[in-house]
Each structure stands twice: as structure tokens, then as C-alpha cells.
């Protein structure tokens, strides 16, 4: 099985404590951990 299939996490981006994302609602910079916008409360992983 391992010889045929790649590991699922091999192609996924890694989320670190310094990763920032953009809030889809208010466009603020949001830390990936915890991923909740401090400005409007939106979950940035939706």
C-alpha cells in the first residue's frame, strides 16, 4: 500500500504559528492559529 499510494499529507501546505491568512469577510490579516478573525469573528478556514 505505501509503495503505491503517496502519503496524504505530502502535498498539503503546512500551517505554522507564523502563517497568516486573509479574512474572507473583512480582509484583515489573521493568524492561522486559531484562525478566527479578531476584527469580525469570521472563521478563515471556511
C-alpha positions in Angstrom: 0.0 0.0 0.0 2.7 2.5 1.0 4.7 1.7 -2.2 1.7 2.6 -4.4 0.0 5.5 -2.7 1.6 8.8 -1.7 1.1 9.9 1.9 -1.9 12.2 2.1 0.0 15.0 3.9 2.8 15.1 1.4 1.2 17.6 -0.9 -0.7 19.7 1.7 0.7 23.1 2.9 1.9 23.2 6.5 0.2 25.6 8.8 2.6 27.1 11.3 2.2 29.6 14.2 3.5 32.3 11.9 1.2 31.6 9.0 -1.2 34.5 8.3 -4.3 34.3 6.2 -6.7 36.9 4.9 -10.2 37.1 6.4 -12.8 36.4 3.7 -15.3 38.9 5.3 -13.2 42.0 6.2 -9.9 41.3 4.5 -7.9 41.6 7.7 -4.7 39.7 8.3 -5.4 36.7 10.6 -3.1 34.3 12.3 -3.7 30.7 11.2 -3.7 29.6 14.8 -6.6 29.8 15.9 -7.9 31.0 12.5 -10.6 33.4 13.9 -10.6 37.0 12.8 -10.1 39.3 15.8 -11.8 42.1 13.8 -15.1 40.4 12.8 -15.0 36.9 14.3 -15.1 35.1 11.0 -13.6 31.6 10.7 -10.9 32.0 8.0 -10.8 28.2 7.1 -14.4 28.2 5.7 
